Amino acid sequence: MSEAGYQSPISPGRSFYEDSIAERPRYPRLDGSRQADVLVIGGGFTGLSAAAHLAQGGARVVLLEAARLGDGASGRNGGQFGTGQRLWPEELEPRIGLPRSRALFDLAEDAKRHLLGFMARHDIDANLGTGQLSVVHRKRFAADYQAHAEHMARHYDYPHLSWHEPADMAQRLGSDSYHGGLRDAATFHLNPMKLLVGTARVADAAGAVLHEQTPVTRLEPVAGGIRAHTPFGIVTAARALVATNGHGGSLEPRAGAHIMPIRSYIAATSPLAEPERVIPGGEAVDDSRFVVRYFRKSADNRLLFGGREAYMSGDGDIAGPLRRLIAGLYPHLSDVGITHAWGGTVGITMTRMPYVDTPHPGLTVIGGFSGHGVMLANFFGRLYAEFAAGAPDRLAPLRALDIPAFPGGPQLRSPLLFLAMTWFSLRDRL
């Protein structure tokens, strides 16, 4: 099949991020069989970071990506770092205790420092912006948000969260739709496609062999390693990392039972005529809904707005529902042009905490970032590379988490999740 005739198995549609770069570099399809020290399956943040760090350490690395690098969620997401894990420490502490919760938070702070340092060392310009506003859509949640800032300062040595009353938050948002919220002064947001392209460049320069348009159809444990079958050849390696997140399907059944794919959607407006009326401080925003609404301005002053999820097949109209959400927050943008509207597949877990597992000797699975992967996925790729090179396993706290499988098996779990998420979506309106 020629490149011109290739159709991505993800069929994602074109995003603003893709149009924000001149052209994505292309990497060849696998042609024949290869041997490697480490095979990486999946060319998102986790896989590319792992490949880059492994190759920099001298390992022979082959990376296989079913689509184009950047077609998955790593190149199409909201671009927000966040702070800590996906769950607040107050949610984790009753389950695992304060010391383990603190260790996971510190790991996430290491992830933040790692990503900033990686971008600086390798001259990756990803339109980095500073700050995040986490806003309250129901007044009854305000006390919890205020208590969270105090808890983080007292027990996690994180003094960067500040509570802002509704009037002040309305000025920071340019909208009076929320009942106050938190400002995080020590977190960031960026263009994820630019980060991904830059990370692929680092991996390629270090000697990792990157193959696009090469789906893995079967994994086979063999004596001394793992064998990956593709339509274009076989790759055999002593170790393998499955970093496909929401796109793993049945490739590794145990991971497939624990990581559920859902669709999330974003719209990009035309450049705003009065950008100072929308988030004048330039922060990213997320709100307190279960089906979270998240938005920020791009480097060229577009509003990038996400806030709709789908748990069954079929994307339907993307732009229309997102335009209505934008107009609800910013009535003066009710007629703003929508230049891009796209979806991406996110991998979630039952607990919304990452899934790290070793289902077979030499085979590791990392995924299930549940919308919190921009920062964590890149770092976990580095930690996997350290572990594969024989360093202490810094992923051990994640391996130790109790991540239950989704109920119902492959045939029932999507309908069951749809019913559950419909209930939570309804609860957001109450």
N, C-alpha and C positions, 0 to 999 in steps of 0.2 A: 504493500500500500504506500503510495507516495505521501509526502508531508502535506501536499496541497489537498489531498483527498481525506486526510485524517480527521476523524470526529472524536473529540474528547469524550471518554465515558462519563465524565461529570456533566457535560453540556451546560456550562455555567452561565452563558451570556456574558456580555462585555461589561466590565466595571469601570468606574471612574479611575480607579487606581491603575488599571492597565493603560488607560489613555493618558495618564500623568507621566509616563515614561516614554522615551523615544521608541524603543522596541525591546521586547524581551529577548535575551539571548536564547539561541536554540542549542540543544544538546542532542546527539544522535541516538537513534533507537539501537538497542542491543542487536548485534549481528553475530551469532555464533555463541559458543560456550566460553565461560571464563572461570578462573579460580581467584579467590580473594581471601584475605584474612578476615574481613568483616563485610557482610552484605547488609545494606540498609534498604529497606522497602518503604518508600514514601518520601516524596521530595518537598515536604513542608518544613516548618521551622525546626521541628525535632530532628527529622532526618538529615537536613542540610547542615545543621549545627553539629550533629554527631559526625557526619562525614568530614566536615572541615577540621574538627579537632582530632579525629582519628588520623587523617592524612597528615596533619601537621606533626603528629607523633611518630610518623614513619610507617603506619599500617597501610597495607594494600586494601583499598576500599572501593567497592562497586555499589552505586546507588541506582535503584530502579524506581521510576515514577510512571504510573499508568497513563497519566495525561501530560500536560505541560507543567513545568514548575511554575507555581502560582495559580493554577486553576482551582486548587482546593481552598479550604478556609484560611490558610496562612496568608494567601495573597488577596483575600476578599473581605476581611473582617472589619470591625469597627476601629481598630488601631489603638485601643486603650490599654495601658499597662495595668492599672489597678494597683492595689497594695495588698500584700499578704496572699493567702489562698482564696479560693472562690468562696468558701464559707468564712464568716466572721469568727474570731476566736471564741466569742461568747457561745457560738453554736458548737464549736469543737470541744471546748473544755469539758462539758458534761459527759462526752463520749470517751475522750482519751486523756483527760487531765491537763492541768496547766503546763507541766514541763514539756510534754510532747507537743502540745499546741504551740508553745513558745518556740520549740525547735523547728516546727513547720513554718512559723512566721519568719524566723531568722533565715531559713532556707530561701524563702521568697524574697527577702531583702537582699540576700546574696545574688539572687536571680536578677534583681533590678540593677545592682552594681555591675554584674557581668555584662548585661546587654548594653548598658551605656559605655562600658569600657571596650567591648567588642566593636561597637560602631565607631568609636573614636580611633582605635588602633588601626582599623581597616578603612578608614575614610569613607564610611557609608553615610551619605546624606539622605536621611529618610524624613525630612521635614519635622524634626523633633519639636514638640510643644510641651509646655509644663502645666501641671495642675489638673485637678479633677473635682467636679462638684457632684456630690451624691445627694439627691434631693428627695423630699418626702411628699408622696402624692396623697397621703391620708394623714390628717392632723394627729390621729392617735399613735402614729409611729414616731412622732417628733421626740418624745422622751427617750425612746430606745436609741435614737441617733445621737442625742446629746450624751447619754450614758456611754455609748461606744467610744466617743472621743476621749472621755475621761478614763475609761478602762484601758485604752491603748497607751495613753500617756503613763498611767500608773504601773501597769503590769507588763508592757511590751516595749517600754522606752521609746515610744513613737509619739513625739510631741507635735507632729505636723498636721493634725486634724483640728479644725476649728469649727464650732457651731455658728451658723448665721440665721438670724431670725427672718421671718417671711419677707419683710420689707427690704432688708439688705440683700437677701437671695434674689428677690425680684429684680433688683438693679444688676446683679451679677449675671442673671440669665437674660434679661430683657423681656421677661415674662412673669406674670403674677400667678401662674398656675399651680405653684407648689407652696407647701407649708414650711418653708425653711429647708435647711440641709447642711451638710458638711462640706468644707473645702479641704482637700488634701494638697498641701503645698509641695510634697516631695514625691509626686508621681508624674507620669508623662503620657504622651500619645504621639502617634507617628503614622506615616504612610507605610502600610505593611508590605505592599508589593515592592517598594524600593528597598526595604530591609531584606526581603526574601531574595531579590535579584543580587543584592550585595553579598549576602551569605553564600549564595551559589557561586559567585565569582571567587570568594575566598576558598571554598572547597575545591573548585576546579584548579585554581592556582597552586594549591597545596598538593595536588596530584590525585585527588579523588576522581574516579571515573563515573561521570553522571550520564544516565540514559533516560530520556523521556520516551513517552509513547510506548512503554514496555510494561504491560500489566503482568503481574505474577498470578498464575492460574492455580498453582499448587505448591505447598511447602512440604518437604519430605525430610524428616530426621534421618541422617545416615551416619555410619561409623565415622566419628571424628568431626561431625559438623552438621550442616544444614544444606539442603539442595533446593533451589527455587526453580520452578519450571515456568517458562514464558513461551509465547508463540514463536519467539525468534531465537531461542537458545536457552541454555541452562547455566545458572551460576551456582557454584559450590563454594562454601566458605566455612571456616571453623566456627564463626559466630554469625548471628543474624539479629537485626533489630527490625521489628515491625512497628512502623511509625505512621500508619495510615489513618489514625484517629477515626473519624466517622465514616471512612471509606473502606474499612477492612472487610466488610461483608462476612463471608464464610471462610476467609483465608486462614484465620486461626480461630477455631470455634469457641474456645474458652474466652478469648477477648471479645468475640462477637456477642457473647451472652452478657457481657458487662458494659459494653460501650454501645449506646444507642445513637444512630444518626438522626438529627433533626435539621430542618431548613430554617435559616434566618435571613432576613432581607434588609437591604439598605437602599436608600435613594440619595442621589446627589442633585442639588439644585444648580441653577445657573449662578455665576458669581453675584453675590448680594449687592444691590444698589446702595444700601446703607448698612455695611457690615457692623458698624459700631452699635447698632440696635440689638444685635444678637450676640450673647456671650462676649461682652466687650473685653474681658480679661483673657480670652483665648483658651479657657480650660475645656476639657472634655466633660461630658455630663452623663450620668446614669441615674435612673430613678428607682423608687422602692417597689415597683410592681414586680410580681413573680415573672410575668412576661415583660422583661425590662425594656424600657425605652432608653436608647443611648444616642447621643448626638454630639457633634463638635463642628468647628469650621476647618476647612482645608487651608492649605497655604495660600491658595488663590481666592479665599473668602467665599467658598461654596458652603452650604450647610449639608453635612453628611448625616443622615438621620436613619437610624435603625429602630425597629420596634414591633416587628411582626414575626411570628414563628409558625411553622407548619410541621405537623407530626405525621401526616399521611402524604402520599404521593401527589404531585401536581402543584405547580407554583401559582397558577392563576394570575390575576392582575396584581402586580407588585406596586406600581407607581401610585395607583388610586388610593388604596388604604393608607399608604405612608404620607401622601399629600394631605389627607384629612387630618392625620395626627399632627403634622407640621402646622396646619392652619389652626388647630385647636390651641396650640401653644403660642403661635405667632400669627395672629389674624392678618397682619399686614403682608404676610407671605402667602395668602390664600391663592394668589394667582401666579406665584413664582414659577419659573420654568423648571421642569425636571429633565435633566440631561441624561441621567443614567439611573437605572433601577435594576438591582441584581440580587441574586441569592447565593448562599453558600451553605455547605453541609458542616454542621458542628457535631462533635462527638460529646455526648453527655453521659454521666454515670448516675446511678440512683442517689448517691450522696452528694453529687456535684464536686467530688474530690477526684484528683487524677488517679488513673489506673496504671499501676506498674506491676508487671508479673513476669515470671519465667516459666512458661508452660512446659518447656522441654529443655534439657541441658543445652546450653549454647544459644537458646532462643529467648529474646526479651521483647516484651510488648510495652509500649508507652503510649498513652492516649487518654481520652476522656477528660479533656481540660475544661469542658463545660462552659465555654465562652471566656476563659481566663488564660488563654494559651500564648498570647503575644509575648509575655515576659517569661512564663514558666517553661514553655515548650523549648525555647532556645537554650535555656539553662539546663534543662533535663537532657537535651542532646549532648551538651558538654559533659554532664555527669556520667552519662552512659559511656562516652568515649574514655573517661578516666577509669571507669570500672572495667571496661574491656581491655584496657592496657595494664590491669593488675593493681590499680590503686584501690584504697578502701571504698566500699560501696556507699556513696553519699545518697543514693536513692533508697537506701534501706528504710528510712521512716515512711516513705510512700508505699513500699512493698508491704509494710506491716499494717497498713490501714485495712479495715474491714469494708470492702466494696462489694455489696451483694449483687448478684445477677438480677437482671430484669425478669419479672415473672412472666409465665405464659409460653415461653419458647418462641422460636422464630415466627410462627404463624399468628400468635396471639398478642405478642408484646406491643406491636405498633397500635392495634386498636385499643388495648388497655391503656397505653400511654396517652393516646388521643383523648380518651375519656377523662383521665386524671388531669391532663393539661387544660382541657376545656373547663373543668371545675376550677382550677387555679386562675384561669383567665377571667372566669365569672367573678371569683372572689376579688380580683383586682378592681372590679367596678363597684363593689359594695362599700 
